[in-house]
Amino acid sequence: MIKVINISSRRQLPRRKRHLVVEWSSKGGTTFFSESGRYQLKVGKAKHAFWSIECFHLARRLEFDEIFYLGEPDFSTSTGEV
C-alpha cells in the first residue's frame, strides 16, 4: 500500500526513503520526481490532473512506499472553468 503525505516544504522530505514527490506549480503544471532525482517529469497545467492519478501507478512500478504532495493544486482550466 502506498502512503500519501501532504507537505508544505521540501525540508519535510525524508532523507533515506524511496519516495515520489508531486510538486504543484503556482503557475499551473506539476513536477514529479524521485528522491534520488533519477526520475523527473514536468507536465503542463492541462495534463497535471491525469498525471496526479497516474503517479500512483508509477510509484507502484518503481516500488516506492510513499508519495509526497508538495504545494497546493489548481485544477482550473485557463478559461477559469472547472
N, C-alpha and C positions, 0 to 999 in steps of 0.2 A: 504494500500500500504506500502510495506517495503522499507525504505530508506537505500541505500548503501553508506557507507562513508569510504574513504581510509585514513589511518593514518600511521604515521611513528614511533610512540612511545606509550607504554601503558599509559603514563602520559596523553595522549589526550583522554582517555576513560572517559565518563561521570560517575559520582558517583551514581546518583539516578534514572537511567532509566533502563528499561528492554531491554537488547540487547544481541546479539550473536556476538562473536568475532571469526574471521577466521585468525589464525596466521600462516604465511608461515615460514617454517624452511629453513635455508640456506643450510642444508644438504639434502633437499628434504623431502616431507611429510608435514603434516598440523595438527595443533591442533585447535579444535573447542571448545569454552567454553562460558558459560553464565556469566552474571555479578556477580552472586552470587557464582559461582564456583560449583553449584549443578550439572550442566550438563557439561561433558567434554568428548571429543572423540579425540583420536590421530590416524591418518591414515598415512600409508606409501606413498612414492612418487608415486607408481603405481596406487593408488586409489584417490589421492587428487583432481584430475580434476573432477571426479564423485561427490565426497562429496562437492566440491565447488558449484556445481549446486544444490545438494540435500539440502544444508544449507538453501536455500530459503523456501523449504517445511518444514524443521524443525523449522525455525523461525516463520512461519505462524502457525504451530501446537501449538507452545509454546506461541503464541500471543505476540511475540516481534515486536517492531516497527522498529528497526534498526539493520543492520549488519555492523560491522566494519571489514575492511580488514587491517591487520597489517603486514607490510613487503612486499617483492616482490615475486611473484610466479615464479616457474621454472617448466614448463610443459614438459621439455625434458625428454626422457627416459634414462635409464642407458647407452645405446649404443650411445647416442648423437643424435638419430633420433627424429623427432617430429611427 
